[in-house]
């Protein structure tokens, strides 16, 4: 399965199970961190342009400029935003 951002500028390839794993009710932080360490996902996150991720996240209006300056956290946010809906 592919996650594609609303702008189409970001795509991630992950399984349906992976997409569901870190996007559920309740606290997802530790699940997102674990998912981000899966080699196939970690390598995709490392290749993303930080400005593109920041721009995509800015559209949600949930984080201010100071928060969006943290590129590592932005990768976590991006993983958390996708979900397992088909």
N, C-alpha and C positions, 0 to 999 in steps of 0.2 A: 504494500500500500504506500501511497505517497501522500505526504503533507505538502500542500502548496499554500503559501501565504496569500492573503487577499489581493496583494499587488502582483503576485506571480513571480516575484523576485527571489523568493526563498522556497526551496524544495528539500524535503528530507524523505528518505526512504526508510521505512520501518514496518514491521509486521503489525497486523491488527492487534495482536496481544500486547505488543510493546506500546502501541498508541493508547490502549486502554489502561495499561499498567500505571501510568503516571498522571492520569487525568480522571479523577474520581471524586466522590464526596469526601469531605474531611481533609486532613492534612496530607499534602502530596509531596512536600519538600524532599523527604528522604527517598521516595520512589523516583522522583525526577533526577536527583543526584546519582542514584544507582543506574538509571537508564542512560544518563549522560556518560557513564564510564564504560558502557558496552562498546567494544572496539569499533564496530561498524558505524555506530552512531557518533562516537567521539570524533572519528576521522571526518565525518560530514560536518560536525559543528566547527571543527578547527578550520575548515576551508571557507566558512562563511565570512563575508565582508562585514566587519563590525559596524560600519556606517549604515549598511543596508539593514542589518538586524535592528539597530537603534531606530531607524526611520520607520520600520514596520511596527515596532513596539510603541512608538510615539503615537501611532494612529489609534491605539486603544485608549489613550488618555489616562491611563492608570498610574503612570510613573512620571516623575518630574525629571528635569535635565540632570540633576545630581545623581539620581538613581540610575538613569540610562547611561551614565558614564562608566558603569561597571560592566565591562564586556563579558566577563565570566558569568555574572548573574543574568545578563541578557540572554545568554545561551540557555540557561536554566528556564528562564521565563518563556522562551520560544518553545521549548519542549513541553512545558506545562500547558501552553495554550492550545496545542493540537489535541485532538481527542480521537477516540475510537469509533466515531460515528461514520457510517458509510453513506 
